[in-house]
Each structure stands twice: as C-alpha cells, then as structure tokens.
C-alpha cells in the first residue's frame, strides 16, 4: 500500500476526454487518507521531492508526458 498518493490531471491519450472526469475527481474518490491532487508537474516535483526519504519508492504512472516526471524528480532530489 502507498503511504501517500499524488494525482495529477487526466491525460486523454487517443480518446476524447470524459466530461466531468478530472484528476481532482479521482483524488476525491480514492479511499486513502493521504491523497493530494496537484494540477501540474511543476507542482508535483517540489511536493514529492520534499516528502521523499532515503529508501522510499516513488512510482510515476500514467500516459503522455508522464515519462518526464521521473527524471525531473531525480534532478530535484540530487540537487
């Protein structure tokens, strides 16, 4: 189980967005005590890097440009 969950907005890959379905809606519906919705990678990088401790595992999961989030987090953590 996750200690903390961060949800960003929904990225519609090849399909049309589903009206009313947003990252904020998903974050509100996740049955977990520590769920945070953030609007952008620019918010996510400092938010996550401020909370990560040695030995923690950080997973970035999603579609689209989520692949840039991992390297940005590593860069922030390496200072």
C-alpha positions, 0 to 999 in steps of 0.5 A: 500500500502507498503511504501517500498518493499524488494525482495529477490531471487526466491525460486523454491519450487517443480518446476524447476526454470524459466530461466531468472526469478530472484528476481532482475527481479521482483524488476525491474518490480514492479511499486513502487518507493521504491523497493530494491532487496537484494540477501540474508537474511543476507542482508535483516535483517540489511536493514529492521531492520534499516528502521523499526519504532515503529508501522510499519508492516513488512510482510515476504512472500514467500516459503522455508526458508522464515519462518526464516526471521521473527524471525531473524528480531525480534532478530535484532530489540530487540537487 
